[in-house]
Amino acid sequence: MSNTIKFSSFSSVTASSNRQSRLKWKQQRAVVRASTNKNDDDDASKNGEEEDNNQATTTRATRTTTQRQPPLFDAQILQLKSNIYALAATTSRGAEASADEKEKMQKKISELNRLNPTPMPARSELINGRWELVYTDTYAFRASPFFWQLGKALNENANLFYDAHAHQTSLFGGGVGRVIQDIDTNDMTLTSDCIVKASVGIPFVGFAPIFSGFGSVISKANIIGGGGEEANDKLYCVMESTTIRQDDTEVIPALNFLNNTVVPVGEVFENIVGGGTPPPTVEMKISYLDEETRVSSLEDGSILLFKRVVA
């Protein structure tokens, strides 16, 4: 049964402001989508006329052609993505990448970004869906908006906290497993699901843990949009809640009461800071987007490379 930690709600002014921002962002997306559809209809009409003319003048050689080579632009993207995925796989999602390999990946991703086929990616329908993290040049758990917000609050102490958290989760064979981002711009939410293996042992006594288990940390953020052109390639978010799901319930039965516990992170932040201060708005930039691949970056420039999860 789910246990919910209750705190005081956001101030009405903050909630109203967020709702207005999200509504404005939805309206902007609707205008862009309507404009795009009109252009597509016009292009389709023109293409239809050109196709009729081409069919009338098609030569015998083109009639017998059964296969067409992909445009050079598409071929470049396919080859580049293939190389990027291969390097990501051989470096364990970037965790075991050497300095040279990180530099090589940085160059390849920068080149891919220049070939981005999707204008205004943050407003595109392609951004919706489930995405799995396949490479990052920082810690994998930083794909969660919880750590975006925490890092912004800690400022210059953020990296110290990230290092400490990574060390703690890696003890006795622990670590971060599969990382998923689920984006829904209709419901205006971004949800991350990080599988974490935690182990407990006694340092200096032995290398084997006393016990270990795994679970998921699910962080949900509200997309509040943004004004102007900067919202074309960025998602602006405010944390809502974090849910702890104990997947390996047989290992530590005494802790099963934590399963599905929901922590209203936004409200916790407001109570800790005091004065009705809302949680900070965080952002994720999208520099490349197609049907299969998304390249994003955090405010400090850290790279997050995702591949769409196909059901």
N, C-alpha and C positions, 0 to 999 in steps of 0.2 A: 504494500500500500504506500502510496506517495506521501512523504512528509514535506511540508512546505514551511520554510522559515519566514515568518511574517515580520515585516518592518513597516514603518510609516510610508505612505505613498508619496510619489513625486508631487511637488507643488503644482497647483493648477496652472500657474503661469507657464512653467516648463512644459507640462504635458500639452497645453494648448499650442505653444510655440512649435513643438515637434510635430503635432498633427498638421498645423498649417504648412510647415516645411515639406512634409511628406505629400500633402495634397497638391502643393504647387509643383513638386517634382513629378508627380503622376500626370498633371496637366501638361507639363512641358514634354513628357514622353509621348503623350497622346498626339500633340501637335507634330512632333518629329515623325511619329509613325504614319500619321495621315499624309504628311508631305512626301514621305518615302513611298507610300503606296501609290500616290498620284503619279510620281515620277516613274515608278515601275510600270503603271498602266500605259503611260505615254510611250515608254521605251518598248513595251510589248507591242503596241500598235505599229510603231515605226519598224520594229523588227519583223513584224508580220508582213508588212508591205515589201520590205527588202527581201524577205525570204521568197515571196511569190515571184519577184523579179529575178532572183537568182535561180529559182527552179526553172524558169522559162529559158534561161540562157546557160543552163548547166551543160558542160561538155561531157563527152563520153568517158573521158579519163576520170572526172570527179564522180560520175555515176557509179563507176566500178570500185571506187574507194570504199573500203569497209571499215577502216580504222583511222582515226585522226590522232596525231600526237598532241599531248596536252600543251597548252601555251607555256612558253619559257618561264613566265612568272610563277605559274602553278608548280612547274617542275622544280624550280629553285626552292620553293617553300617545302615541298614534300621531301626533298633531299636534306634540307636543313633540319627539319623536324626529326627525321630519321636519325641524323647524327646527334642531335640533342638528346633524344630519348635513350640512345645507346650509351652516351656518356653519363646520363643520369642513373641508369641501371648499374653501370660498372662502378659507380662511386657511392652506392647505397643511398640514393636520394640526395647526394651531396655531402653526407655526414663523413665519408671517408675520402673526400676529394683533397688532393694536394693543392698547393698554391698555384702550380702551373695548370692543373685541371680546372680550378675555379676561374682562372683568367681566361682559359680557352672557352669555357662555358659562357662566361660573361660576353665575350666577343660574338659567339654564335647567337646568343639571345638578343644582343643589340642589333645584329643583322636581321634576325627574324622580326623584331619590332619595326624595323624600317619597311618591311614588306607587309605590314598589317593590312588585311583586306577589308576590315570593318571600321568605317568611320563612326565616330561617337560610340565606342564600344560599351560604355556604361549605360547607354540608353537602348542598346540593341536587345532584341528578344533572345539572341544567342547566349546571352550571359546567364540566363535562367537554367537551372538544373543542378545535378550533383557532379561535383568535380573532385578528383583525387589528387593530392599533392604528390608530384613525382620528382621534384627537385627544389632545393632551396639553398641559399648560401648563408643561412642563419639556422637557428634551431627549428625543428619541424613544428614544435608546439606553438610557435609564433604565428602559425596560420589561423589561430583562434583569436577572435576579436576581444576576448577577455584580456589577452596579453597586450593587445594594442592599447587598450584603455589603461591597463596597469602601468605599462611602459611610459605612457604620456604623463601619468600622475607622478611617477618616480623621477622623471626627467633624467638628470645625469647619473642617477643611481640605477637606471633600468638595466644596463648591461651587467652590473654586478649581480642583480637579482636573477637575470636570465642564466648566468653562469652557475649560480648556486642551485637553481632549480634543475638545470640539466645534470649537474653532478649528483644531486639527490635522487633523481629518477633513474639514473644509470647504475646505482649501487647494486651489487650482487646480481647482475644480469638484467636489471630493469631497463626500461626505455619506452620510447614512443613508437607505436605501431602505425597502423593505417590512419591517415588524416583526410577527412572529407569536408568540403565546403558545399553547402546547399544554399543556392541563391534563388529567391523568388521575388521579383520586382512587382508582382501583382499584389502579394501580401506585404511587400516592403520589409522582408526579413532576410538576414544572412545568418545561417546556422553552421557552426563547425562541430565536428564529431571526431575527437582524438582518442584513440585507443591507447591506454597507458598500462604498462606492466610494472607493478610495484613489488619490490622484494624487501624483506626485513631480515637482517642478520646481525652478528656481533663483529665489528671491525677487529682486525688483528688476531682473531681467534680461528677463523676459517673462511674459506672462499665460498662455501655453499650457504645459501640463505636458510634461515629457520623456516620461513614459508614465503610463498610468492603467489600473486594472483593478478588478474587483469580486469580492467573495466573501462568505461568510456566517460569522458568529460565533455558534455554537450553544452556549448555556449551559444546563446541566441542574442542577436543584435537587431535593432530596428534600423532600417534604411530611412534616413530622413531627407535625402536628396540634398540639393545645393543650388544656389542661384548662379546664373550666368554660364559661360562656356566651360568653366572648370568642371561642371557636373557632366560634361560630355564623356570624360574618361576617368571619372572618379566616383566611388560610392562612399557616401558619408553615413556613418553609423553611430548609434548610441547603444551601449550594452543594456540588455534587459534582464537576462537570468543565466545561471549556469546550473545544469543538472548533472548529478553524479549517478552513474548507472553501474552497479556492481555486476559485471557479466559472469565472473567466476565465483558464484555465491557459495560453493562447497568448501572453498579454501579457508575463509574466515567467517563462519556462520554468525559469530558474535557481532559482526559489523553489518549484517544484512539490513539492519534498521536504516542504514544510510542509503540503501538502494532507492533510486529515483527521487532522492532529496533535491528539491529545487531551491536554489539560493537566488533571491532577487538582487543581483549584483548592483543594478542601478540605484536601488533604494539603500543598499548597504553603503555605497559610496557617498550618497547624500547625507546619511547619518554620521559617517566618519568625519567628513569634511565639515559638516555643520553649516548653518546659515542658509539652508535651502539651496546650496550649491549643487547644480545638476552634474552628472558624470560628464567627462569631456567627450566632445565629438571626435571620432577617429575616422581615418580615411584609408581607402585602398585604391591605388591607381591601376587601371587596366591599359597596358601598352600594346597587347596583341590579343586578338580574339577571332576564332573561326569555329566551325562546327565541332572540332575535336580538341583544340588546344587553347589555353588561356595563360597569358603571362601577366602577372600582377606584381606590384611592389608596395612596400610599406612606406611610411613617412620618412624613415631613415634610409631609404633606398634598398633595403633588403629585398631579394627576388623570391617570388613564389611562383613556381611553374606547375600548372594543373593540366590534367587530362580528363576529358569528360567520361563519366561512368555510364556505360551503356548497359541497360537492363537486359 
